[in-house]
Amino acid sequence: MQRCSKCGGNTDGYKCKQCGQEMFEPDPYHPCGRERVQQKYAACGQAEDNCLC
């Protein structure tokens, strides 16, 4: 299990920080760009850059 780089909490899958699409694995061909797909924090459900914790 990986940890959120902002708050240290557990992550649960991946999420695009721009459009909000959730995924199990990072999609290298995501329409918003693969650099916007980040780990999703389990507690708040946000991508790492948008972590609310």
Distance bins in CASP14 RR format, pairs under 12 A and 6 or more apart:
PFRMAT RR
TARGET T0000
AUTHOR 0000-0000-0000
RMODE 2
METHOD distances of the structure
MODEL  1
1 8 0 0 0 0 0 1 0 0 0 0 0
1 9 0 0 0 0 1 0 0 0 0 0 0
1 10 1 0 1 0 0 0 0 0 0 0 0
1 11 1 0 0 1 0 0 0 0 0 0 0
1 12 0 0 0 0 1 0 0 0 0 0 0
1 13 0 0 0 0 0 1 0 0 0 0 0
1 39 0 0 0 0 0 1 0 0 0 0 0
1 41 0 0 0 0 0 1 0 0 0 0 0
1 42 0 0 0 0 1 0 0 0 0 0 0
2 8 0 0 0 0 1 0 0 0 0 0 0
2 9 0 0 0 0 1 0 0 0 0 0 0
2 10 1 0 0 1 0 0 0 0 0 0 0
2 11 1 0 1 0 0 0 0 0 0 0 0
2 12 0 0 0 0 1 0 0 0 0 0 0
2 13 0 0 0 0 1 0 0 0 0 0 0
2 14 0 0 0 0 0 1 0 0 0 0 0
2 26 0 0 0 0 0 1 0 0 0 0 0
2 38 0 0 0 0 0 1 0 0 0 0 0
2 39 1 0 1 0 0 0 0 0 0 0 0
2 40 0 0 0 0 0 1 0 0 0 0 0
2 41 0 0 0 0 0 1 0 0 0 0 0
2 42 0 0 0 0 0 1 0 0 0 0 0
2 48 0 0 0 0 1 0 0 0 0 0 0
3 9 1 0 1 0 0 0 0 0 0 0 0
3 10 1 0 0 1 0 0 0 0 0 0 0
3 11 1 0 0 1 0 0 0 0 0 0 0
3 12 0 0 0 0 0 1 0 0 0 0 0
3 39 0 0 0 0 1 0 0 0 0 0 0
3 41 0 0 0 0 1 0 0 0 0 0 0
3 42 0 0 0 0 0 1 0 0 0 0 0
3 43 0 0 0 0 0 1 0 0 0 0 0
3 48 0 0 0 0 1 0 0 0 0 0 0
3 51 0 0 0 0 0 1 0 0 0 0 0
3 53 0 0 0 0 0 1 0 0 0 0 0
4 10 1 0 0 1 0 0 0 0 0 0 0
4 11 1 0 1 0 0 0 0 0 0 0 0
4 12 0 0 0 0 1 0 0 0 0 0 0
4 13 0 0 0 0 0 1 0 0 0 0 0
4 15 0 0 0 0 0 1 0 0 0 0 0
4 38 0 0 0 0 1 0 0 0 0 0 0
4 39 1 0 0 1 0 0 0 0 0 0 0
4 40 0 0 0 0 1 0 0 0 0 0 0
4 41 1 0 1 0 0 0 0 0 0 0 0
4 42 0 0 0 0 1 0 0 0 0 0 0
4 43 0 0 0 0 1 0 0 0 0 0 0
4 44 0 0 0 0 1 0 0 0 0 0 0
4 45 0 0 0 0 0 1 0 0 0 0 0
4 46 0 0 0 0 1 0 0 0 0 0 0
4 47 0 0 0 0 1 0 0 0 0 0 0
4 48 1 0 1 0 0 0 0 0 0 0 0
4 49 0 0 0 0 0 1 0 0 0 0 0
4 50 0 0 0 0 0 1 0 0 0 0 0
4 51 1 0 1 0 0 0 0 0 0 0 0
4 52 0 0 0 0 0 1 0 0 0 0 0
4 53 1 0 0 1 0 0 0 0 0 0 0
5 11 0 0 0 0 1 0 0 0 0 0 0
5 38 0 0 0 0 1 0 0 0 0 0 0
5 39 0 0 0 0 1 0 0 0 0 0 0
5 41 0 0 0 0 1 0 0 0 0 0 0
5 47 0 0 0 0 0 1 0 0 0 0 0
5 48 1 0 1 0 0 0 0 0 0 0 0
5 49 0 0 0 0 1 0 0 0 0 0 0
5 51 0 0 0 0 1 0 0 0 0 0 0
5 53 0 0 0 0 0 1 0 0 0 0 0
6 17 0 0 0 0 0 1 0 0 0 0 0
6 38 0 0 0 0 0 1 0 0 0 0 0
6 39 0 0 0 0 0 1 0 0 0 0 0
6 41 1 0 0 1 0 0 0 0 0 0 0
6 43 0 0 0 0 0 1 0 0 0 0 0
6 44 0 0 0 0 0 1 0 0 0 0 0
6 46 0 0 0 0 1 0 0 0 0 0 0
6 47 0 0 0 0 0 1 0 0 0 0 0
6 48 1 0 1 0 0 0 0 0 0 0 0
6 49 1 0 0 1 0 0 0 0 0 0 0
6 50 0 0 0 0 1 0 0 0 0 0 0
6 51 1 0 1 0 0 0 0 0 0 0 0
6 52 0 0 0 0 1 0 0 0 0 0 0
6 53 1 0 0 1 0 0 0 0 0 0 0
7 39 0 0 0 0 0 1 0 0 0 0 0
7 41 1 0 0 1 0 0 0 0 0 0 0
7 42 0 0 0 0 0 1 0 0 0 0 0
7 43 1 0 0 1 0 0 0 0 0 0 0
7 44 0 0 0 0 1 0 0 0 0 0 0
7 45 0 0 0 0 0 1 0 0 0 0 0
7 46 0 0 0 0 0 1 0 0 0 0 0
7 48 0 0 0 0 1 0 0 0 0 0 0
7 50 0 0 0 0 0 1 0 0 0 0 0
7 51 1 0 1 0 0 0 0 0 0 0 0
7 52 0 0 0 0 1 0 0 0 0 0 0
7 53 1 0 1 0 0 0 0 0 0 0 0
8 39 0 0 0 0 0 1 0 0 0 0 0
8 41 0 0 0 0 1 0 0 0 0 0 0
8 42 0 0 0 0 0 1 0 0 0 0 0
8 43 0 0 0 0 1 0 0 0 0 0 0
8 44 0 0 0 0 0 1 0 0 0 0 0
8 48 0 0 0 0 1 0 0 0 0 0 0
8 51 0 0 0 0 1 0 0 0 0 0 0
8 53 0 0 0 0 1 0 0 0 0 0 0
9 39 0 0 0 0 0 1 0 0 0 0 0
9 40 0 0 0 0 0 1 0 0 0 0 0
9 41 1 0 0 1 0 0 0 0 0 0 0
9 42 1 0 0 1 0 0 0 0 0 0 0
9 43 1 0 0 1 0 0 0 0 0 0 0
9 44 0 0 0 0 1 0 0 0 0 0 0
9 45 0 0 0 0 0 1 0 0 0 0 0
9 46 0 0 0 0 0 1 0 0 0 0 0
9 48 0 0 0 0 0 1 0 0 0 0 0
9 51 0 0 0 0 1 0 0 0 0 0 0
9 53 1 0 0 1 0 0 0 0 0 0 0
10 39 0 0 0 0 1 0 0 0 0 0 0
10 40 0 0 0 0 0 1 0 0 0 0 0
10 41 1 0 0 1 0 0 0 0 0 0 0
10 42 1 0 1 0 0 0 0 0 0 0 0
10 43 1 0 0 1 0 0 0 0 0 0 0
10 44 0 0 0 0 0 1 0 0 0 0 0
10 45 0 0 0 0 0 1 0 0 0 0 0
10 51 0 0 0 0 0 1 0 0 0 0 0
10 53 0 0 0 0 0 1 0 0 0 0 0
11 22 0 0 0 0 0 1 0 0 0 0 0
11 24 0 0 0 0 0 1 0 0 0 0 0
11 26 0 0 0 0 0 1 0 0 0 0 0
11 38 0 0 0 0 1 0 0 0 0 0 0
11 39 1 0 1 0 0 0 0 0 0 0 0
11 40 1 0 0 1 0 0 0 0 0 0 0
11 41 1 0 1 0 0 0 0 0 0 0 0
11 42 1 0 0 1 0 0 0 0 0 0 0
11 43 0 0 0 0 1 0 0 0 0 0 0
11 44 0 0 0 0 0 1 0 0 0 0 0
11 45 0 0 0 0 1 0 0 0 0 0 0
11 46 0 0 0 0 0 1 0 0 0 0 0
11 47 0 0 0 0 1 0 0 0 0 0 0
11 48 1 0 0 1 0 0 0 0 0 0 0
11 51 0 0 0 0 1 0 0 0 0 0 0
11 53 0 0 0 0 0 1 0 0 0 0 0
12 22 0 0 0 0 1 0 0 0 0 0 0
12 23 0 0 0 0 0 1 0 0 0 0 0
12 24 0 0 0 0 1 0 0 0 0 0 0
12 39 0 0 0 0 1 0 0 0 0 0 0
12 40 1 0 1 0 0 0 0 0 0 0 0
12 41 1 0 0 1 0 0 0 0 0 0 0
12 42 1 1 0 0 0 0 0 0 0 0 0
12 43 0 0 0 0 1 0 0 0 0 0 0
12 44 0 0 0 0 0 1 0 0 0 0 0
12 45 1 0 0 1 0 0 0 0 0 0 0
12 46 0 0 0 0 0 1 0 0 0 0 0
12 47 0 0 0 0 0 1 0 0 0 0 0
12 48 0 0 0 0 0 1 0 0 0 0 0
13 21 0 0 0 0 0 1 0 0 0 0 0
13 22 1 0 0 1 0 0 0 0 0 0 0
13 23 1 0 0 1 0 0 0 0 0 0 0
13 24 1 0 1 0 0 0 0 0 0 0 0
13 25 1 0 0 1 0 0 0 0 0 0 0
13 26 0 0 0 0 1 0 0 0 0 0 0
13 27 0 0 0 0 0 1 0 0 0 0 0
13 37 0 0 0 0 1 0 0 0 0 0 0
13 38 0 0 0 0 1 0 0 0 0 0 0
13 39 1 0 0 1 0 0 0 0 0 0 0
13 40 1 0 1 0 0 0 0 0 0 0 0
13 41 0 0 0 0 1 0 0 0 0 0 0
13 42 0 0 0 0 1 0 0 0 0 0 0
13 45 0 0 0 0 1 0 0 0 0 0 0
13 46 0 0 0 0 0 1 0 0 0 0 0
13 47 0 0 0 0 0 1 0 0 0 0 0
13 48 0 0 0 0 0 1 0 0 0 0 0
14 20 0 0 0 0 0 1 0 0 0 0 0
14 21 0 0 0 0 1 0 0 0 0 0 0
14 22 1 0 0 1 0 0 0 0 0 0 0
14 23 1 0 1 0 0 0 0 0 0 0 0
14 24 1 0 0 1 0 0 0 0 0 0 0
14 25 1 0 0 1 0 0 0 0 0 0 0
14 26 1 0 1 0 0 0 0 0 0 0 0
14 27 1 0 0 1 0 0 0 0 0 0 0
14 28 0 0 0 0 0 1 0 0 0 0 0
14 30 0 0 0 0 1 0 0 0 0 0 0
14 34 0 0 0 0 0 1 0 0 0 0 0
14 36 0 0 0 0 0 1 0 0 0 0 0
14 37 1 0 1 0 0 0 0 0 0 0 0
14 38 1 0 0 1 0 0 0 0 0 0 0
14 39 1 0 1 0 0 0 0 0 0 0 0
14 40 1 0 1 0 0 0 0 0 0 0 0
14 41 0 0 0 0 0 1 0 0 0 0 0
14 42 0 0 0 0 0 1 0 0 0 0 0
14 45 0 0 0 0 0 1 0 0 0 0 0
14 46 0 0 0 0 0 1 0 0 0 0 0
14 47 1 0 0 1 0 0 0 0 0 0 0
14 48 0 0 0 0 1 0 0 0 0 0 0
15 21 1 0 0 1 0 0 0 0 0 0 0
15 22 1 0 1 0 0 0 0 0 0 0 0
15 23 1 0 0 1 0 0 0 0 0 0 0
15 24 0 0 0 0 0 1 0 0 0 0 0
15 25 0 0 0 0 0 1 0 0 0 0 0
15 26 0 0 0 0 1 0 0 0 0 0 0
15 27 0 0 0 0 0 1 0 0 0 0 0
15 30 0 0 0 0 0 1 0 0 0 0 0
15 32 0 0 0 0 0 1 0 0 0 0 0
15 36 0 0 0 0 1 0 0 0 0 0 0
15 37 1 0 0 1 0 0 0 0 0 0 0
15 38 1 0 0 1 0 0 0 0 0 0 0
15 39 1 0 0 1 0 0 0 0 0 0 0
15 40 1 1 0 0 0 0 0 0 0 0 0
15 41 0 0 0 0 1 0 0 0 0 0 0
15 42 0 0 0 0 0 1 0 0 0 0 0
15 44 0 0 0 0 0 1 0 0 0 0 0
15 45 1 0 0 1 0 0 0 0 0 0 0
15 46 1 0 0 1 0 0 0 0 0 0 0
15 47 1 0 1 0 0 0 0 0 0 0 0
15 48 0 0 0 0 1 0 0 0 0 0 0
15 49 0 0 0 0 1 0 0 0 0 0 0
15 50 0 0 0 0 1 0 0 0 0 0 0
15 51 0 0 0 0 0 1 0 0 0 0 0
16 22 0 0 0 0 1 0 0 0 0 0 0
16 23 0 0 0 0 1 0 0 0 0 0 0
16 26 0 0 0 0 1 0 0 0 0 0 0
16 27 0 0 0 0 1 0 0 0 0 0 0
16 30 1 0 0 1 0 0 0 0 0 0 0
16 31 0 0 0 0 1 0 0 0 0 0 0
16 32 1 0 1 0 0 0 0 0 0 0 0
16 33 0 0 0 0 1 0 0 0 0 0 0
16 34 0 0 0 0 1 0 0 0 0 0 0
16 35 0 0 0 0 0 1 0 0 0 0 0
16 36 1 0 1 0 0 0 0 0 0 0 0
16 37 1 0 1 0 0 0 0 0 0 0 0
16 38 1 0 0 1 0 0 0 0 0 0 0
16 39 0 0 0 0 0 1 0 0 0 0 0
16 40 0 0 0 0 1 0 0 0 0 0 0
16 46 0 0 0 0 0 1 0 0 0 0 0
16 47 1 0 0 1 0 0 0 0 0 0 0
16 48 0 0 0 0 0 1 0 0 0 0 0
16 49 0 0 0 0 0 1 0 0 0 0 0
16 50 0 0 0 0 0 1 0 0 0 0 0
17 30 0 0 0 0 0 1 0 0 0 0 0
17 32 0 0 0 0 1 0 0 0 0 0 0
17 33 0 0 0 0 0 1 0 0 0 0 0
17 34 0 0 0 0 0 1 0 0 0 0 0
17 35 0 0 0 0 1 0 0 0 0 0 0
17 36 1 0 1 0 0 0 0 0 0 0 0
17 37 1 0 0 1 0 0 0 0 0 0 0
17 38 1 0 1 0 0 0 0 0 0 0 0
17 39 0 0 0 0 0 1 0 0 0 0 0
17 40 0 0 0 0 1 0 0 0 0 0 0
17 41 0 0 0 0 0 1 0 0 0 0 0
17 45 0 0 0 0 0 1 0 0 0 0 0
17 46 0 0 0 0 1 0 0 0 0 0 0
17 47 1 1 0 0 0 0 0 0 0 0 0
17 48 1 0 0 1 0 0 0 0 0 0 0
17 49 1 0 1 0 0 0 0 0 0 0 0
17 50 1 0 1 0 0 0 0 0 0 0 0
17 51 0 0 0 0 1 0 0 0 0 0 0
18 30 0 0 0 0 1 0 0 0 0 0 0
18 31 0 0 0 0 1 0 0 0 0 0 0
18 32 1 0 1 0 0 0 0 0 0 0 0
18 33 0 0 0 0 1 0 0 0 0 0 0
18 34 0 0 0 0 0 1 0 0 0 0 0
18 35 0 0 0 0 1 0 0 0 0 0 0
18 36 1 0 1 0 0 0 0 0 0 0 0
18 37 0 0 0 0 1 0 0 0 0 0 0
18 38 0 0 0 0 0 1 0 0 0 0 0
18 47 0 0 0 0 1 0 0 0 0 0 0
18 49 0 0 0 0 1 0 0 0 0 0 0
18 50 0 0 0 0 1 0 0 0 0 0 0
19 27 0 0 0 0 0 1 0 0 0 0 0
19 30 0 0 0 0 1 0 0 0 0 0 0
19 31 1 0 0 1 0 0 0 0 0 0 0
19 32 1 0 1 0 0 0 0 0 0 0 0
19 33 0 0 0 0 1 0 0 0 0 0 0
19 36 1 0 0 1 0 0 0 0 0 0 0
19 37 0 0 0 0 1 0 0 0 0 0 0
19 47 0 0 0 0 0 1 0 0 0 0 0
19 50 0 0 0 0 0 1 0 0 0 0 0
20 30 0 0 0 0 0 1 0 0 0 0 0
20 31 0 0 0 0 0 1 0 0 0 0 0
20 32 0 0 0 0 1 0 0 0 0 0 0
20 36 0 0 0 0 1 0 0 0 0 0 0
20 37 0 0 0 0 1 0 0 0 0 0 0
20 38 0 0 0 0 0 1 0 0 0 0 0
20 40 0 0 0 0 1 0 0 0 0 0 0
20 45 0 0 0 0 1 0 0 0 0 0 0
20 46 0 0 0 0 1 0 0 0 0 0 0
20 47 1 0 0 1 0 0 0 0 0 0 0
20 49 0 0 0 0 0 1 0 0 0 0 0
20 50 0 0 0 0 1 0 0 0 0 0 0
21 27 0 0 0 0 1 0 0 0 0 0 0
21 30 1 0 0 1 0 0 0 0 0 0 0
21 31 0 0 0 0 1 0 0 0 0 0 0
21 32 1 0 0 1 0 0 0 0 0 0 0
21 33 0 0 0 0 0 1 0 0 0 0 0
21 36 0 0 0 0 1 0 0 0 0 0 0
21 37 0 0 0 0 1 0 0 0 0 0 0
21 38 0 0 0 0 0 1 0 0 0 0 0
21 40 0 0 0 0 0 1 0 0 0 0 0
21 47 0 0 0 0 0 1 0 0 0 0 0
22 30 0 0 0 0 0 1 0 0 0 0 0
22 37 0 0 0 0 1 0 0 0 0 0 0
22 38 0 0 0 0 0 1 0 0 0 0 0
22 39 0 0 0 0 0 1 0 0 0 0 0
22 40 1 0 0 1 0 0 0 0 0 0 0
22 41 0 0 0 0 0 1 0 0 0 0 0
22 42 0 0 0 0 0 1 0 0 0 0 0
22 45 0 0 0 0 1 0 0 0 0 0 0
22 46 0 0 0 0 0 1 0 0 0 0 0
22 47 0 0 0 0 1 0 0 0 0 0 0
23 29 0 0 0 0 0 1 0 0 0 0 0
23 30 1 0 0 1 0 0 0 0 0 0 0
23 32 0 0 0 0 0 1 0 0 0 0 0
23 34 0 0 0 0 0 1 0 0 0 0 0
23 36 0 0 0 0 0 1 0 0 0 0 0
23 37 1 0 0 1 0 0 0 0 0 0 0
23 38 0 0 0 0 0 1 0 0 0 0 0
23 39 0 0 0 0 0 1 0 0 0 0 0
23 40 0 0 0 0 1 0 0 0 0 0 0
23 47 0 0 0 0 0 1 0 0 0 0 0
24 37 0 0 0 0 0 1 0 0 0 0 0
24 39 0 0 0 0 0 1 0 0 0 0 0
24 40 0 0 0 0 0 1 0 0 0 0 0
25 34 0 0 0 0 0 1 0 0 0 0 0
25 37 0 0 0 0 1 0 0 0 0 0 0
25 39 0 0 0 0 0 1 0 0 0 0 0
25 40 0 0 0 0 0 1 0 0 0 0 0
26 32 0 0 0 0 0 1 0 0 0 0 0
26 33 0 0 0 0 0 1 0 0 0 0 0
26 34 1 0 0 1 0 0 0 0 0 0 0
26 35 0 0 0 0 0 1 0 0 0 0 0
26 36 0 0 0 0 0 1 0 0 0 0 0
26 37 1 0 1 0 0 0 0 0 0 0 0
26 38 0 0 0 0 1 0 0 0 0 0 0
26 39 0 0 0 0 1 0 0 0 0 0 0
26 40 0 0 0 0 0 1 0 0 0 0 0
26 47 0 0 0 0 0 1 0 0 0 0 0
27 33 0 0 0 0 1 0 0 0 0 0 0
27 34 1 0 0 1 0 0 0 0 0 0 0
27 35 0 0 0 0 0 1 0 0 0 0 0
27 36 0 0 0 0 0 1 0 0 0 0 0
27 37 1 0 0 1 0 0 0 0 0 0 0
27 38 0 0 0 0 0 1 0 0 0 0 0
28 34 1 0 1 0 0 0 0 0 0 0 0
28 35 0 0 0 0 0 1 0 0 0 0 0
28 36 0 0 0 0 0 1 0 0 0 0 0
28 37 0 0 0 0 1 0 0 0 0 0 0
29 37 0 0 0 0 0 1 0 0 0 0 0
30 36 1 0 0 1 0 0 0 0 0 0 0
30 37 1 0 1 0 0 0 0 0 0 0 0
30 38 0 0 0 0 0 1 0 0 0 0 0
30 47 0 0 0 0 0 1 0 0 0 0 0
31 37 0 0 0 0 0 1 0 0 0 0 0
32 38 0 0 0 0 0 1 0 0 0 0 0
32 47 0 0 0 0 0 1 0 0 0 0 0
35 47 0 0 0 0 0 1 0 0 0 0 0
35 49 0 0 0 0 0 1 0 0 0 0 0
36 47 1 0 0 1 0 0 0 0 0 0 0
36 48 0 0 0 0 0 1 0 0 0 0 0
36 49 0 0 0 0 1 0 0 0 0 0 0
36 50 0 0 0 0 0 1 0 0 0 0 0
37 47 1 0 0 1 0 0 0 0 0 0 0
37 48 0 0 0 0 0 1 0 0 0 0 0
37 49 0 0 0 0 0 1 0 0 0 0 0
38 45 0 0 0 0 0 1 0 0 0 0 0
38 46 0 0 0 0 1 0 0 0 0 0 0
38 47 1 0 1 0 0 0 0 0 0 0 0
38 48 1 0 1 0 0 0 0 0 0 0 0
38 49 1 0 0 1 0 0 0 0 0 0 0
38 50 0 0 0 0 1 0 0 0 0 0 0
38 51 0 0 0 0 1 0 0 0 0 0 0
39 45 0 0 0 0 0 1 0 0 0 0 0
39 46 0 0 0 0 0 1 0 0 0 0 0
39 47 1 0 0 1 0 0 0 0 0 0 0
39 48 1 0 1 0 0 0 0 0 0 0 0
39 49 0 0 0 0 0 1 0 0 0 0 0
39 50 0 0 0 0 0 1 0 0 0 0 0
39 51 0 0 0 0 1 0 0 0 0 0 0
40 46 1 0 0 1 0 0 0 0 0 0 0
40 47 1 0 1 0 0 0 0 0 0 0 0
40 48 1 0 0 1 0 0 0 0 0 0 0
40 49 0 0 0 0 0 1 0 0 0 0 0
40 50 0 0 0 0 1 0 0 0 0 0 0
40 51 0 0 0 0 1 0 0 0 0 0 0
41 47 1 0 0 1 0 0 0 0 0 0 0
41 48 1 0 0 1 0 0 0 0 0 0 0
41 49 0 0 0 0 0 1 0 0 0 0 0
41 50 0 0 0 0 1 0 0 0 0 0 0
41 51 1 0 1 0 0 0 0 0 0 0 0
41 52 0 0 0 0 1 0 0 0 0 0 0
41 53 1 0 0 1 0 0 0 0 0 0 0
42 48 0 0 0 0 0 1 0 0 0 0 0
42 51 0 0 0 0 0 1 0 0 0 0 0
42 53 0 0 0 0 0 1 0 0 0 0 0
43 51 0 0 0 0 1 0 0 0 0 0 0
43 52 0 0 0 0 1 0 0 0 0 0 0
43 53 1 0 1 0 0 0 0 0 0 0 0
44 50 0 0 0 0 1 0 0 0 0 0 0
44 51 1 0 0 1 0 0 0 0 0 0 0
44 52 1 0 1 0 0 0 0 0 0 0 0
44 53 1 0 1 0 0 0 0 0 0 0 0
45 51 0 0 0 0 1 0 0 0 0 0 0
45 52 0 0 0 0 1 0 0 0 0 0 0
45 53 0 0 0 0 1 0 0 0 0 0 0
46 52 1 0 1 0 0 0 0 0 0 0 0
46 53 0 0 0 0 1 0 0 0 0 0 0
END
